Amino acid sequence: MRLKEFSQACENNKNPILNALKKYFLDVSKVLEVGSGTGQHAMYFADQLNWLTWQPTEIKGRLSILQDNCKLSSRDNLCSPLVLNIFEPWRKMQLDAVFSANTLHIVPVAGIEAIFSGIAPNISSGFRIAIYGPFKYEGEYTSESNATFDKWLRSQNLDSGIRDFELVNQKARNVGLKLIEDCVMPANNQLLVFGA
Ligand SMILES: C[S@@+](CC[C@H](N)C(=O)[O-])C[C@H]1O[C@@H](n2cnc3c(N)ncnc32)[C@H](O)[C@@H]1O
């Protein structure tokens, strides 16, 4: 499969994430992915989690890369990518789960609230959101490499940076979600799974 753009990190993290999603997305039928990037997660999870439908999304400027890559998948449970900027009004759609990897440390901190506000209309019993990436706990990094990564992120964009778990947890609670599990992932990442 010749991808227009390829992420080695996605290849490395897709199986550990899949193992957790198999458990937490078992009763889910429609997943919206925020910030799908190259679409590698979307294509892989649609293939492996064949009971659900996967809706990849991206900001406008990155949509064509995602579209080109997703065309390489033959899975009919992978929807055509849609534009979604978390800071703009979210289109109405039926969904009972959300997935996002490595987006919270890229978007400004207000993006955390934007995501939880965006999904709020869809939250009902059984709803799930799984958020993958590095986090700080009580202001501390989980590793030296995450501290270095955070410095690098901020040098690229002052609005980017590794987020505090406690802030994400609070914003989730504000819309009626509870932490189901904080899964420790390889390479000093976490998969935060919240549910209603
Ligand atoms: C580090 S990449 C992660 C991509 C992919 N999820 C992965 O794990 O490889 C961050 C992604 O967030 C997207 N993004 C940035 N700002 C966004 C916004 N305001 N709304 C939605 N997505 C955004 C970027 O286009 C990019 O694809």
Ligand as a Chemical Component Dictionary entry (heavy atoms), coordinates in Angstrom:
data_LIG
# 
_chem_comp.id                   LIG 
_chem_comp.type                 NON-POLYMER 
_chem_comp.pdbx_formal_charge   0 
_chem_comp.three_letter_code    LIG 
# 
loop_
_chem_comp_atom.comp_id 
_chem_comp_atom.atom_id 
_chem_comp_atom.alt_atom_id 
_chem_comp_atom.type_symbol 
_chem_comp_atom.charge 
_chem_comp_atom.model_Cartn_x 
_chem_comp_atom.model_Cartn_y 
_chem_comp_atom.model_Cartn_z 
_chem_comp_atom.pdbx_ordinal 
LIG C1  C1  C 0  0.350  15.124 15.473 1  
LIG S1  S1  S 1  -0.944 15.023 14.297 2  
LIG C2  C2  C 0  -1.678 13.469 14.721 3  
LIG C3  C3  C 0  -2.265 12.796 13.532 4  
LIG C4  C4  C 0  -2.759 11.374 13.781 5  
LIG N1  N1  N 0  -3.900 11.374 14.667 6  
LIG C5  C5  C 0  -1.659 10.526 14.340 7  
LIG O1  O1  O 0  -1.762 10.031 15.454 8  
LIG O2  O2  O -1 -0.669 10.359 13.617 9  
LIG C6  C6  C 0  -2.146 16.208 14.887 10 
LIG C7  C7  C 0  -3.329 16.324 13.962 11 
LIG O3  O3  O 0  -4.257 17.264 14.494 12 
LIG C8  C8  C 0  -4.828 17.953 13.395 13 
LIG N2  N2  N 0  -5.367 19.241 13.851 14 
LIG C9  C9  C 0  -4.689 20.381 14.100 15 
LIG N3  N3  N 0  -5.531 21.371 14.452 16 
LIG C10 C10 C 0  -6.775 20.841 14.429 17 
LIG C11 C11 C 0  -8.076 21.370 14.672 18 
LIG N4  N4  N 0  -8.243 22.660 15.026 19 
LIG N5  N5  N 0  -9.141 20.557 14.544 20 
LIG C12 C12 C 0  -8.974 19.263 14.197 21 
LIG N6  N6  N 0  -7.768 18.701 13.951 22 
LIG C13 C13 C 0  -6.681 19.480 14.052 23 
LIG C14 C14 C 0  -3.661 18.127 12.439 24 
LIG O4  O4  O 0  -4.071 18.440 11.131 25 
LIG C15 C15 C 0  -2.962 16.788 12.561 26 
LIG O5  O5  O 0  -3.410 15.853 11.628 27 
# 
loop_
_chem_comp_bond.comp_id 
_chem_comp_bond.atom_id_1 
_chem_comp_bond.atom_id_2 
_chem_comp_bond.value_order 
_chem_comp_bond.pdbx_ordinal 
LIG C1  S1  SING 1  
LIG S1  C2  SING 2  
LIG S1  C6  SING 3  
LIG C2  C3  SING 4  
LIG C3  C4  SING 5  
LIG C4  N1  SING 6  
LIG C4  C5  SING 7  
LIG C5  O1  DOUB 8  
LIG C5  O2  SING 9  
LIG C6  C7  SING 10 
LIG C7  O3  SING 11 
LIG C7  C15 SING 12 
LIG O3  C8  SING 13 
LIG C8  N2  SING 14 
LIG C8  C14 SING 15 
LIG N2  C9  SING 16 
LIG N2  C13 SING 17 
LIG C9  N3  DOUB 18 
LIG N3  C10 SING 19 
LIG C10 C11 SING 20 
LIG C10 C13 DOUB 21 
LIG C11 N4  SING 22 
LIG C11 N5  DOUB 23 
LIG N5  C12 SING 24 
LIG C12 N6  DOUB 25 
LIG N6  C13 SING 26 
LIG C14 O4  SING 27 
LIG C14 C15 SING 28 
LIG C15 O5  SING 29 
# 
